[in-house]
Amino acid sequence: MQVDGRLYRTVWSVPAKGVVRVIDQRHLPWNFVLQDLATVEETAVAIREMHVRGAGCIGATAGYGMWLAARESSGSMKRLEQLAALLTATRPTARNLSWAVERQLNVLKDLSPDQWDHAALTESKAIADEDASWCERIGEHGLPLLSGIHEKKSRQAPVQVLTHCNAGWLAFTDWGSATAPIYAAHRAGIPIHVWVDETRPRNQGSRLTAWELQNEGVPHTVIADNAGGHLMQHGKVDIVITGSDRTTCTGDVANKIGTYLKALAAHDNDIPFYVALPSSTIDWECRDGVRGIPIEERGGSEVSTVEGLTHEGVVQGVNLVNPGSPTSNYAFDVTPSRLVTGLITERGICDATAEAIAILFPPTARR
C-alpha cells in the first residue's frame, strides 16, 4: 500500500544484513519510522510492545523471527523450540502469531540444521506473501457487498462503512482485512465514506486507520468510540466491517475491545455486521470463544495516559485519569457468532456457523 506515493509492506527481510525490517507503528501518524530487528529478543519486544500489531502483521513478524531463531539456535532443536516459545508468549490472543511459529517449526523439524537458515527465510517470505494475497482476495470477495449497497442508494451517495480499531494493511503485510473491501471499492470508483472509531485506549483507529485512508485518498471521518450507536440509529451507517484476532471454528470472533458493543448496536438497528479475516486467524480447536479464547490484559498505563502531538510539534504523553485511581485494560472482547452477519475470507463469504465454515474450509484443505 502507499506511503507518500511509495509502496510498502509492514514487514520484510533484509538478508544481506541479517535483519527483519518493520514499520515501527508506535510513531505513526506523526513520523514514519523503519526499525531493524536483528535478534529474536528484539523481535519479541517489537511484538509485545506493539512496534508491530495486528493479527497478520505479528504473525508475519513472528514468521521472520523464526528465521532469526534458526540462525541463533546453532543447530540445536531444543534452543530453536525455546526461541519459538519466546515469540509465542509475546501476545496470547491473536491466532496468527502461534500459527506462524508452529508452521515454521513443522518445516524445520524434518531438516538438518545446515538447511534451517534458507528454509526458514523461504517459509517466512511465503507466510508474508500469503498474508498479502489472502487479504487482497478478501477485498475481491467483499467488494460485491459494498457495490450492492451502492446500487440501492442514489448515484452520488457514498456507501457508509463503520470500522473499529485498525484491521488495515498495517495490521497485516498488505491490504488489510476489514479495509481490503474498502480499498477495492474505492479503486473501482464506488463512492465510499468510512466512519473511523478512535479505538481507545491506544487509538489505532484515529492514528493508524485514518492515516492509511488518507494515504489512499479514501474519504473518512474519525469519531469517538461511543458515537457508533448514535450514527446507526440515525441511518448514517450502511455496514460495519471489522477484523479479527482469533475466530473460533464456530464463528465467534475475538477482536479489539469494543467490537462486541458495535455488533450489539448493529444488531439492534438491522445493520449488517461483517468480519473480515484470513483463515490463518481461525482457531480450529476452539468452539466457544467467550470461554475458550484467552483475552490479553495489558498495562493500565495505556488507559491512564495518551500520546499526542503538541502545538509546538513535540510528541508527548499526558495523564488522563484521576491520580491514584486504578485502571484495567482488557485488550479484546468476543462477539458471539449470532451477532455476525458473515465472515469475509480469502475463499469467499460464509455464515458465522461451524457448518458454513467447514464447507468453505474442509479439514483436508486447511493450511
Secondary structure, 3 states (H helix, E strand, C coil): CEECCEECCCEEEECCCCEEEEECHHHCCCCCCEEEECCHHHHHHHHHCCCCCCHHHHHHHHHHHHHHHHHHCCCCHHHHHHHHHHHHCCCCCCHHHHHHHHHHHHHHCCCCHHHHHHHHHHHHHHHHHHHHHHHHHHHHHHHHHHHHHHHCCCCCCCEEEEECCCCCHHHCCCCCCCCHHHHHHHHCCCCEEEEEECCCCCCHHHHHHHHHHHHHCCCEEEECHHHHHHHHHCCCCCEEEECCCEEECCCCEEEECCHHHHHHHHHHCCCCEEEECCHHHEECCCCCHHHHCCCCECCCHHHHEEEEECCCCCEEEEECCCCCCCCCCECEEEECHHHCCEEEECCEEECCCHHHHHHHCCHHHCC
